[in-house]
Amino acid sequence: MDSKLHTYFIGFLLGAFSLQAEAQRWNIGAGLGGFNYKGDYAPFFNPKNYLPGGHAFVRYNASPAVSLKLGGNMGIIGAKDSRSSDPFNQARNGSFRSRVAEGDLILEYNFLNYSQRRKDVNWTPYLMGGLGFYKFKPRTKTAEYKTTQMNIPFGAGVKWEFKRPWSLEFEFGTRVLFTDYLDDLGDNVPLGQKLQLGNPTTRDKYYYTSITLSYTFYSIICPPGFSTD
C-alpha cells in the first residue's frame, strides 16, 4: 500500500474512532423521585415525609471515571408535627408544604471506571457533589425571607446500563441549605407566637431520592466490516 494512502487510511480510522468516542460522551435522562425534609418539623429523617418530584438532566462523560451533569428537579416538600415523637412538636401540631424547583451542576465520580460499551464494565456506584440554586414557594409565608437561594448538593448512587444505549440509575442526594425558613419556621416571628419559633442554631435541609432512565447517544461512524464494540 502506498505510504501516503496508508497514512490517510490510519487517519480515517483514528477520526472515526474519535467521533464515536465523542458521541458516547453525552447522555440525557429523566425520572421520578421523592423529596424529604429535615428541620424543625422533622428533627430526624422520617420516610413518612416523602412527597413526589421529578427531574431531567444532560450529562457529559469526560472519562470513564468522571462525569459532569447539568440538571433540574421539581416537586413538593412538606412535613407535619404529628409525625414526630417529640413532645414539643406534638404540642405545636403544625405543618408546612412548599413547592420547590432547583437547577444544579454536578460532578460525578464513578468507582468502577464506567464505560458504556458492550464488553466493558456496565455498572458502577458513584459519588456526586456540586453547586445548585433553588426556589421554593411556601403555602404560607409569615415572615420576610428569600425564597431563591444557593444550595450544595451531594450524595451517592448506582448506574447500570442494562440494554445499550439505555441505563437505569438510582440516587440519594442531600441539599445543604443556608436558610432556616424552608419550613416557614425561624426566629423572626411575633412575640405572642413563640411556639412557632424554629431552632435558630440549625439550618433546614432536604433530600431527593430518584430513579432515572437515561439514554446514551451512540453515533457510530466507522468503515464497513469493522466492529462497533
NULUM-522988 format. One record per residue (C-alpha): residue in one letter; x, y, z; residue number from 0. Coordinates in nm, 2 decimals, padded with zeros to 4 digits, m for minus. Layout:
('A'; (X; Y; Z); NUM)
...
END
This chain:
('M'; (00.00; 00.00; 00.00); 0)
('D'; (00.13; 00.34; m00.09); 1)
('S'; (00.27; 00.52; 00.22); 2)
('K'; (00.05; 00.83; 00.16); 3)
('L'; (m00.26; 00.62; 00.12); 4)
('H'; (m00.16; 00.42; 00.43); 5)
('T'; (m00.13; 00.75; 00.63); 6)
('Y'; (m00.48; 00.86; 00.51); 7)
('F'; (m00.63; 00.52; 00.60); 8)
('I'; (m00.48; 00.53; 00.95); 9)
('G'; (m00.60; 00.89; 00.99); 10)
('F'; (m00.95; 00.79; 00.88); 11)
('L'; (m00.97; 00.52; 01.14); 12)
('L'; (m00.85; 00.75; 01.41); 13)
('G'; (m01.10; 01.01; 01.31); 14)
('A'; (m01.38; 00.76; 01.31); 15)
('F'; (m01.29; 00.63; 01.65); 16)
('S'; (m01.27; 00.98; 01.80); 17)
('L'; (m01.61; 01.07; 01.66); 18)
('Q'; (m01.76; 00.75; 01.80); 19)
('A'; (m01.60; 00.82; 02.14); 20)
('E'; (m01.72; 01.18; 02.14); 21)
('A'; (m02.07; 01.07; 02.07); 22)
('Q'; (m02.07; 00.83; 02.36); 23)
('R'; (m01.97; 01.11; 02.59); 24)
('W'; (m02.32; 01.25; 02.60); 25)
('N'; (m02.64; 01.12; 02.76); 26)
('I'; (m02.97; 01.25; 02.87); 27)
('G'; (m03.21; 01.12; 03.14); 28)
('A'; (m03.53; 01.18; 03.32); 29)
('G'; (m03.72; 01.02; 03.60); 30)
('L'; (m03.93; 01.03; 03.91); 31)
('G'; (m03.84; 01.06; 04.28); 32)
('G'; (m03.93; 01.19; 04.62); 33)
('F'; (m03.84; 01.49; 04.83); 34)
('N'; (m03.79; 01.46; 05.20); 35)
('Y'; (m03.71; 01.72; 05.46); 36)
('K'; (m03.51; 01.76; 05.79); 37)
('G'; (m03.58; 02.07; 06.01); 38)
('D'; (m03.80; 02.20; 06.29); 39)
('Y'; (m04.10; 01.98; 06.19); 40)
('A'; (m03.88; 01.67; 06.15); 41)
('P'; (m03.56; 01.68; 06.36); 42)
('F'; (m03.48; 01.34; 06.23); 43)
('F'; (m03.52; 01.18; 05.88); 44)
('N'; (m03.87; 01.04; 05.85); 45)
('P'; (m03.97; 00.83; 05.55); 46)
('K'; (m04.34; 00.94; 05.61); 47)
('N'; (m04.25; 01.29; 05.49); 48)
('Y'; (m04.17; 01.18; 05.13); 49)
('L'; (m04.35; 01.38; 04.86); 50)
('P'; (m04.34; 01.34; 04.48); 51)
('G'; (m04.09; 01.50; 04.25); 52)
('G'; (m03.94; 01.47; 03.90); 53)
('H'; (m03.62; 01.56; 03.72); 54)
('A'; (m03.43; 01.57; 03.40); 55)
('F'; (m03.06; 01.62; 03.30); 56)
('V'; (m02.79; 01.62; 03.04); 57)
('R'; (m02.45; 01.46; 03.12); 58)
('Y'; (m02.11; 01.49; 02.97); 59)
('N'; (m01.89; 01.18; 03.04); 60)
('A'; (m01.54; 01.34; 03.04); 61)
('S'; (m01.38; 01.00; 03.11); 62)
('P'; (m01.49; 00.65; 03.24); 63)
('A'; (m01.43; 00.78; 03.59); 64)
('V'; (m01.56; 01.14; 03.58); 65)
('S'; (m01.89; 01.29; 03.45); 66)
('L'; (m02.04; 01.64; 03.46); 67)
('K'; (m02.42; 01.67; 03.49); 68)
('L'; (m02.65; 01.97; 03.44); 69)
('G'; (m03.00; 01.90; 03.57); 70)
('G'; (m03.32; 02.03; 03.72); 71)
('N'; (m03.57; 01.89; 03.98); 72)
('M'; (m03.92; 02.00; 04.07); 73)
('G'; (m04.16; 01.87; 04.34); 74)
('I'; (m04.32; 01.92; 04.68); 75)
('I'; (m04.16; 01.94; 05.03); 76)
('G'; (m04.36; 01.92; 05.35); 77)
('A'; (m04.39; 01.77; 05.70); 78)
('K'; (m04.62; 01.75; 06.00); 79)
('D'; (m04.55; 01.78; 06.37); 80)
('S'; (m04.80; 01.49; 06.43); 81)
('R'; (m04.55; 01.25; 06.27); 82)
('S'; (m04.28; 01.34; 06.53); 83)
('S'; (m04.23; 01.17; 06.86); 84)
('D'; (m04.10; 01.49; 07.02); 85)
('P'; (m04.34; 01.63; 07.28); 86)
('F'; (m04.28; 01.99; 07.17); 87)
('N'; (m04.36; 01.91; 06.81); 88)
('Q'; (m04.68; 01.73; 06.92); 89)
('A'; (m04.78; 02.03; 07.13); 90)
('R'; (m04.72; 02.27; 06.84); 91)
('N'; (m04.91; 02.04; 06.60); 92)
('G'; (m04.82; 02.24; 06.29); 93)
('S'; (m04.73; 02.15; 05.93); 94)
('F'; (m04.59; 02.31; 05.62); 95)
('R'; (m04.59; 02.24; 05.25); 96)
('S'; (m04.39; 02.41; 04.97); 97)
('R'; (m04.33; 02.37; 04.60); 98)
('V'; (m03.96; 02.37; 04.51); 99)
('A'; (m03.77; 02.39; 04.18); 100)
('E'; (m03.39; 02.36; 04.15); 101)
('G'; (m03.11; 02.36; 03.90); 102)
('D'; (m02.76; 02.22; 03.97); 103)
('L'; (m02.43; 02.14; 03.82); 104)
('I'; (m02.29; 01.81; 03.95); 105)
('L'; (m01.96; 01.64; 03.93); 106)
('E'; (m01.98; 01.26; 03.95); 107)
('Y'; (m01.70; 01.01; 04.03); 108)
('N'; (m01.75; 00.65; 03.91); 109)
('F'; (m01.57; 00.40; 04.12); 110)
('L'; (m01.56; 00.12; 03.85); 111)
('N'; (m01.45; 00.34; 03.56); 112)
('Y'; (m01.79; 00.32; 03.40); 113)
('S'; (m01.75; 00.26; 03.02); 114)
('Q'; (m02.06; 00.24; 02.81); 115)
('R'; (m01.95; m00.03; 02.57); 116)
('R'; (m02.08; m00.38; 02.52); 117)
('K'; (m01.78; m00.57; 02.66); 118)
('D'; (m01.68; m00.32; 02.93); 119)
('V'; (m01.80; m00.26; 03.29); 120)
('N'; (m02.16; m00.15; 03.25); 121)
('W'; (m02.25; m00.07; 03.61); 122)
('T'; (m02.08; 00.13; 03.89); 123)
('P'; (m02.15; 00.30; 04.22); 124)
('Y'; (m02.07; 00.67; 04.22); 125)
('L'; (m02.04; 00.98; 04.44); 126)
('M'; (m02.17; 01.32; 04.34); 127)
('G'; (m02.14; 01.68; 04.45); 128)
('G'; (m02.17; 02.03; 04.31); 129)
('L'; (m02.35; 02.36; 04.33); 130)
('G'; (m02.71; 02.44; 04.29); 131)
('F'; (m02.98; 02.71; 04.30); 132)
('Y'; (m03.34; 02.65; 04.41); 133)
('K'; (m03.66; 02.84; 04.45); 134)
('F'; (m03.93; 02.74; 04.69); 135)
('K'; (m04.29; 02.87; 04.72); 136)
('P'; (m04.44; 02.81; 05.07); 137)
('R'; (m04.81; 02.76; 05.10); 138)
('T'; (m04.80; 03.02; 05.38); 139)
('K'; (m04.53; 03.28; 05.44); 140)
('T'; (m04.53; 03.45; 05.79); 141)
('A'; (m04.20; 03.64; 05.77); 142)
('E'; (m03.97; 03.81; 05.52); 143)
('Y'; (m03.70; 03.58; 05.38); 144)
('K'; (m03.55; 03.50; 05.04); 145)
('T'; (m03.71; 03.21; 04.86); 146)
('T'; (m03.44; 03.19; 04.59); 147)
('Q'; (m03.11; 03.08; 04.72); 148)
('M'; (m02.80; 02.87; 04.66); 149)
('N'; (m02.76; 02.51; 04.79); 150)
('I'; (m02.49; 02.25; 04.80); 151)
('P'; (m02.60; 01.90; 04.67); 152)
('F'; (m02.41; 01.59; 04.74); 153)
('G'; (m02.49; 01.22; 04.76); 154)
('A'; (m02.43; 00.87; 04.60); 155)
('G'; (m02.59; 00.64; 04.35); 156)
('V'; (m02.56; 00.34; 04.12); 157)
('K'; (m02.57; 00.34; 03.73); 158)
('W'; (m02.65; 00.03; 03.53); 159)
('E'; (m02.65; 00.01; 03.15); 160)
('F'; (m02.90; m00.28; 03.13); 161)
('K'; (m02.95; m00.26; 02.75); 162)
('R'; (m02.74; m00.04; 02.53); 163)
('P'; (m02.80; 00.25; 02.50); 164)
('W'; (m03.04; 00.26; 02.79); 165)
('S'; (m02.94; 00.28; 03.16); 166)
('L'; (m03.11; 00.28; 03.49); 167)
('E'; (m02.98; 00.50; 03.78); 168)
('F'; (m03.07; 00.52; 04.15); 169)
('E'; (m02.95; 00.82; 04.35); 170)
('F'; (m02.99; 00.96; 04.70); 171)
('G'; (m02.88; 01.32; 04.75); 172)
('T'; (m02.88; 01.58; 05.03); 173)
('R'; (m02.91; 01.95; 04.98); 174)
('V'; (m02.74; 02.17; 05.23); 175)
('L'; (m02.92; 02.50; 05.27); 176)
('F'; (m02.83; 02.84; 05.40); 177)
('T'; (m03.17; 02.92; 05.54); 178)
('D'; (m03.39; 02.82; 05.84); 179)
('Y'; (m03.71; 02.92; 05.66); 180)
('L'; (m03.77; 02.64; 05.42); 181)
('D'; (m04.05; 02.53; 05.66); 182)
('D'; (m04.15; 02.89; 05.73); 183)
('L'; (m04.02; 02.85; 06.09); 184)
('G'; (m03.74; 03.08; 06.20); 185)
('D'; (m03.66; 03.33; 06.47); 186)
('N'; (m03.84; 03.63; 06.31); 187)
('V'; (m04.20; 03.57; 06.45); 188)
('P'; (m04.42; 03.79; 06.67); 189)
('L'; (m04.35; 03.75; 07.05); 190)
('G'; (m04.70; 03.62; 07.10); 191)
('Q'; (m04.63; 03.32; 06.88); 192)
('K'; (m04.32; 03.18; 07.05); 193)
('L'; (m04.45; 02.83; 06.99); 194)
('Q'; (m04.39; 02.88; 06.62); 195)
('L'; (m04.02; 02.96; 06.67); 196)
('G'; (m03.77; 02.74; 06.49); 197)
('N'; (m03.43; 02.63; 06.62); 198)
('P'; (m03.20; 02.92; 06.52); 199)
('T'; (m02.89; 02.71; 06.57); 200)
('T'; (m02.97; 02.47; 06.28); 201)
('R'; (m03.04; 02.51; 05.91); 202)
('D'; (m03.31; 02.32; 05.72); 203)
('K'; (m03.21; 02.07; 05.46); 204)
('Y'; (m03.39; 01.85; 05.21); 205)
('Y'; (m03.32; 01.52; 05.03); 206)
('Y'; (m03.41; 01.39; 04.68); 207)
('T'; (m03.42; 01.02; 04.61); 208)
('S'; (m03.46; 00.93; 04.24); 209)
('I'; (m03.49; 00.66; 03.98); 210)
('T'; (m03.38; 00.76; 03.63); 211)
('L'; (m03.39; 00.62; 03.28); 212)
('S'; (m03.11; 00.76; 03.07); 213)
('Y'; (m03.01; 00.73; 02.71); 214)
('T'; (m02.66; 00.75; 02.56); 215)
('F'; (m02.60; 00.89; 02.21); 216)
('Y'; (m02.42; 00.63; 02.01); 217)
('S'; (m02.34; 00.78; 01.67); 218)
('I'; (m02.12; 00.51; 01.52); 219)
('I'; (m01.90; 00.62; 01.23); 220)
('C'; (m01.67; 00.35; 01.11); 221)
('P'; (m01.58; 00.17; 00.79); 222)
('P'; (m01.79; m00.13; 00.67); 223)
('G'; (m01.68; m00.46; 00.82); 224)
('F'; (m01.54; m00.30; 01.14); 225)
('S'; (m01.69; m00.38; 01.48); 226)
('T'; (m01.85; m00.10; 01.68); 227)
('D'; (m01.76; m00.25; 02.02); 228)
END
